[in-house]
Amino acid sequence: MNPPVRVLYLAGSGRSGSTLVTTVLGQYDGVFAAGELRYLWQRGEVENRPCGCGRPLRDCPLWREVRRELPVERAAGIAAGLRGRLRMRGLPALLRRHRRGVRPVSAHPDDPALADLYAAVARHTGARVVVDSSKLPPYGALVDALPGIELRVLHLVRDPRATAFSWRRRRGLDGDADPELMSRPPVWKAALLWLVWNTVTVRLWAGRAPTGYLRVRYEDLTADPEATVRRIAAFAGVDPDGGPFTGPATVRLTPTHSVAGNPSRHRTGPVPITADVQWRRDLSRWSYALVTALTAPGLRRFGYPWRRGGPAPAGAGRPARGGPAAAGGRSVGVGRSGPARHEEG
């Protein structure tokens, strides 16, 4: 019997640094940076969008081998099925099922194809860890229930005012030359998505800390990149000494074969890791106040101030005493200002 495929699942809200973390982890021996695998069927197979290596996915030699083991002729149907199964309106039922100790996302005839995807990726890459940055908690719960999967959840969190600002940027799906833009939800919707996805991630997996769940804040990652990535690597079961750091806050990146993600997944060469703090200057007062009000329940939980530029509470990012919601949330440092050198994922 083959050993289970260890999947490091990056969960939480978008624009929280997932592309950066995925790309950096993909430089470690035995780690495959798969990107947002839930999009393989639509963006990869149906639309033939670029792989992280730059080639159209169906032309990528690695994915060509993986695809031979998958029902690619059913890709459009599998993609449509996933969209239907992962809708937000299904969250109450998902959480009820989780509380009862049953599979949160009901079984489906497409599940064997999804399980085969992870097995084929591990087999053709030789990876001990597959990094999936799909983020969406319902998809993570679905993957968690697949046979042959050992899931470890990395919960990435970022200040909701920063994520709301980032979502409003005009950005091509695969770079500046791409006429198709990434989603640009209004700030109120970005705020609600931040609250919902981060809360659901905590509900589903925080109880598995410290071996199955780890929380990391974007602000701590950019404050002390090397130490934070080493901690993530150790959590994933990877030798933390084998990373791509050429300095405490600089990495040297080689191409990955990620399926989807922020356009910065295509960036290679020396990359300094610094915090993107443009939002502190350019987010309007009205937007700041609106996002703060809508995300108030999560600000204290995750250690973020209410006031613009206010200091993070003492012990920000650490577990709340007796509170499972903050499990695994040891802080590495506090966010620092700096030029935006690497776009967040």
C-alpha positions in Angstrom: 0.0 0.0 0.0 1.3 3.4 -0.9 1.9 5.9 1.9 -0.5 8.8 2.1 0.3 12.0 0.3 1.1 14.7 2.7 -0.7 17.9 1.6 0.2 21.3 3.2 -3.1 23.2 2.7 -2.9 26.9 2.8 -6.2 28.1 4.2 -7.8 31.5 4.9 -8.7 34.6 2.9 -7.1 35.7 -0.3 -4.3 38.3 -0.5 -2.7 37.0 2.7 0.7 35.9 1.3 -0.2 32.4 0.1 1.5 32.8 -3.3 4.7 34.0 -1.6 4.7 31.2 0.9 3.9 28.5 -1.7 6.7 29.7 -4.1 9.3 29.9 -1.3 8.4 26.4 0.0 8.6 25.1 -3.5 12.3 25.7 -3.4 12.9 23.1 -0.7 13.9 19.6 -1.6 11.0 17.2 -1.5 8.3 19.9 -1.8 6.1 20.6 -4.8 4.5 24.0 -5.1 1.2 23.0 -6.7 -0.5 26.4 -6.4 -4.3 26.5 -6.2 -5.1 22.9 -7.3 -8.8 23.4 -7.1 -8.4 25.5 -10.3 -6.6 22.7 -12.2 -9.7 21.5 -14.0 -11.0 24.9 -15.2 -8.0 27.3 -15.5 -5.5 24.6 -16.2 -7.3 22.0 -18.4 -10.2 23.9 -19.9 -8.6 27.3 -20.3 -5.0 26.1 -20.7 -3.7 29.0 -18.7 0.1 29.3 -17.9 1.8 27.0 -15.5 4.2 28.6 -13.1 7.0 27.7 -15.4 5.5 30.0 -18.1 4.2 27.3 -20.6 0.5 26.7 -21.2 -0.4 24.0 -18.7 -1.2 21.4 -21.2 2.3 21.9 -22.8 4.2 21.7 -19.5 6.2 18.4 -19.5 5.4 17.8 -15.8 1.7 18.4 -16.1 1.6 16.4 -19.3 2.7 13.3 -17.4 0.3 14.0 -14.5 -2.7 14.6 -16.9 -2.2 11.1 -18.4 -3.5 9.7 -15.1 -6.5 12.0 -14.9 -9.9 12.0 -16.6 -9.2 15.2 -18.4 -12.1 14.7 -20.8 -14.3 15.4 -17.8 -12.5 18.5 -16.6 -15.3 20.9 -17.4 -17.8 18.8 -15.5 -15.5 18.3 -12.5 -14.9 22.1 -12.4 -18.6 22.8 -12.5 -19.2 20.2 -9.8 -16.6 21.8 -7.5 -18.2 25.2 -7.9 -21.6 23.8 -6.9 -20.2 21.9 -3.9 -18.2 24.8 -2.5 -20.7 27.6 -2.5 -20.9 29.8 0.5 -24.5 29.0 1.1 -23.5 25.5 2.0 -21.3 26.6 5.0 -24.0 26.2 7.7 -24.6 22.6 6.7 -20.8 22.0 6.4 -20.2 23.3 10.0 -23.1 21.3 11.3 -21.7 18.1 9.8 -18.3 18.9 11.2 -19.7 19.4 14.7 -21.4 16.0 14.4 -18.1 14.4 13.5 -19.2 13.4 10.0 -17.6 14.3 6.6 -18.2 18.1 6.2 -18.5 17.9 2.4 -20.6 15.1 1.2 -19.0 12.4 -1.0 -19.4 12.8 -4.8 -18.6 10.6 -7.9 -15.8 13.1 -8.8 -13.9 12.4 -5.5 -11.8 9.5 -7.0 -10.5 11.9 -9.7 -9.5 14.5 -7.1 -7.7 11.8 -5.0 -5.9 10.6 -8.2 -4.8 14.2 -8.8 -2.8 14.4 -5.5 -1.4 10.9 -5.9 -0.3 11.5 -9.5 1.4 14.8 -8.5 3.3 13.2 -5.7 4.3 10.3 -7.9 5.6 12.3 -10.8 7.3 15.0 -8.7 8.7 12.7 -6.0 7.5 15.2 -3.5 7.1 14.3 0.2 4.9 17.4 0.6 2.5 18.9 -1.9 1.7 22.5 -1.2 -1.9 23.4 -2.2 -2.7 27.1 -1.8 -6.4 26.8 -2.7 -7.3 28.6 0.6 -11.0 28.0 0.4 -11.9 26.1 3.6 -14.7 24.0 2.1 -12.3 22.7 -0.5 -9.7 22.0 2.2 -12.4 20.0 4.1 -13.2 18.1 0.9 -9.5 17.2 0.4 -9.2 16.3 4.0 -11.7 13.5 3.5 -10.2 12.0 0.4 -8.5 8.6 0.8 -4.7 8.6 0.8 -4.4 12.2 2.0 -2.6 13.4 5.1 -3.6 17.0 5.5 -1.7 19.7 7.5 -3.3 23.1 7.5 -1.3 26.3 7.4 -3.7 29.2 8.3 -2.4 32.5 6.8 -4.0 35.6 8.2 -3.5 39.3 7.2 -4.9 42.6 8.4 -8.4 42.7 6.8 -7.9 46.4 5.8 -4.8 45.4 3.8 -6.6 42.5 2.1 -9.6 44.7 1.2 -7.3 47.3 -0.3 -5.3 44.7 -2.2 -8.4 43.1 -3.8 -9.3 46.5 -5.3 -6.0 46.7 -7.4 -6.4 46.1 -11.1 -4.3 43.1 -11.8 -4.1 40.7 -14.8 -4.9 37.1 -13.9 -1.4 36.0 -15.1 0.4 39.3 -15.3 0.1 42.8 -16.6 -0.4 41.7 -20.2 -3.3 39.4 -19.4 -6.6 41.1 -20.4 -8.5 39.0 -17.9 -8.4 40.7 -14.5 -8.3 39.0 -11.1 -11.5 39.4 -9.1 -12.1 42.9 -7.6 -14.8 42.6 -4.9 -15.9 45.8 -3.2 -14.4 46.4 0.2 -17.5 45.3 2.1 -17.5 42.0 0.3 -13.8 41.5 0.8 -14.2 42.2 4.5 -17.0 39.7 4.9 -15.1 37.0 3.0 -12.1 37.7 5.3 -14.2 37.2 8.3 -16.1 34.1 7.0 -13.1 32.2 5.6 -10.8 32.8 8.6 -13.5 31.9 11.1 -14.4 28.7 9.2 -10.7 27.8 9.0 -10.5 28.1 12.8 -13.7 26.1 13.4 -12.5 23.3 11.1 -8.9 22.8 12.1 -7.6 24.8 15.0 -8.3 21.9 17.3 -5.6 19.9 15.5 -2.8 22.2 16.7 0.1 21.9 17.0 0.8 18.9 14.7 -2.1 19.5 12.2 -2.7 23.2 12.3 -0.4 26.2 12.3 -1.4 29.9 12.1 0.9 32.5 10.7 0.2 36.2 10.2 1.5 38.0 7.0 2.8 40.7 9.2 5.0 38.3 11.2 6.1 36.6 8.0 7.4 39.9 6.5 8.9 41.0 9.8 11.1 37.9 10.1 10.9 36.0 6.8 13.6 33.4 7.3 12.6 32.4 10.9 8.9 32.2 9.9 9.5 30.1 6.8 11.7 27.8 8.8 8.9 27.3 11.3 6.5 26.5 8.5 8.9 24.1 6.9 9.3 22.2 10.1 5.6 22.1 10.6 5.2 20.6 7.1 7.8 18.0 7.9 10.6 19.4 5.8 14.2 20.1 6.7 14.1 23.8 7.6 17.8 24.2 6.8 17.4 23.6 3.1 15.6 26.8 2.1 16.3 29.4 -0.6 17.3 32.3 1.7 20.4 34.2 0.7 19.9 36.6 3.6 17.4 37.0 6.5 14.8 38.6 4.1 15.9 37.6 0.6 15.2 34.5 -1.4 16.4 33.2 -4.7 13.5 31.7 -6.6 13.5 29.2 -9.5 10.4 28.5 -11.6 7.7 26.3 -10.1 4.9 24.4 -11.7 2.0 26.1 -9.8 -1.4 25.8 -11.3 -2.9 29.2 -10.3 -2.3 32.0 -7.9 -1.1 35.6 -7.8 0.8 36.6 -10.9 3.9 36.9 -8.7 4.2 33.1 -8.9 6.0 33.6 -12.2 8.8 35.7 -10.5 12.3 34.3 -10.4 15.7 35.3 -9.3 16.6 37.3 -6.1 13.4 38.5 -4.4 13.5 40.6 -1.2 10.5 39.9 1.1 9.1 43.1 2.6 5.7 44.1 3.8 3.3 45.7 1.3 1.9 48.6 3.4 0.5 50.9 0.7 -2.9 50.4 2.2 -1.9 52.3 5.3 -1.5 55.4 3.3 -4.0 55.0 0.5 -7.1 53.2 1.9 -9.8 55.8 2.4 -11.1 56.6 5.9 -14.5 55.4 4.9 -13.2 52.1 3.7 -11.0 51.6 6.7 -14.0 52.3 9.0 -16.3 50.0 7.1 -13.9 47.1 7.0 -13.0 47.6 10.7 -16.7 47.5 11.7 -17.4 44.4 9.6 -14.4 42.4 10.7 -14.5 43.5 14.4 -15.0 39.9 15.7 -11.8 38.8 14.1 -9.6 41.8 14.8 -9.0 40.9 18.5 -8.8 37.2 17.8 -6.0 37.6 15.3 -4.2 40.5 17.1 -5.0 43.5 14.9 -5.6 47.1 16.1 -8.8 49.0 15.5 -7.1 52.3 14.9 -5.1 53.0 11.7 -1.5 52.7 12.6 -2.3 51.6 16.1 0.0 49.1 17.8 -0.9 45.4 17.8 -2.0 44.2 21.2 0.6 42.6 23.4 1.0 39.0 22.5 -0.7 39.5 19.1 -1.0 36.3 17.2 -0.6 34.2 20.3 -3.2 31.7 21.5 -5.9 33.2 23.5 -5.9 31.8 27.0 -8.0 28.7 26.9 -9.3 29.5 23.5 -9.0 26.9 20.7 -9.7 29.5 18.1 -6.1 30.8 18.5 -4.4 27.5 18.7 -1.1 27.3 16.9 -0.9 31.1 16.6 2.6 31.8 18.2 3.9 35.1 17.0 7.2 35.5 15.4 7.3 39.3 15.4 5.3 42.4 14.5 4.8 43.8 11.0 7.1 46.5 9.9 6.9 49.1 7.2 8.8 48.7 4.0 8.6 49.0 0.2 6.2 46.7 -1.6 8.7 44.3 -3.2 6.6 41.1 -3.5 2.9 41.1 -4.1 0.9 39.2 -1.6 -1.0 36.1 -2.7 
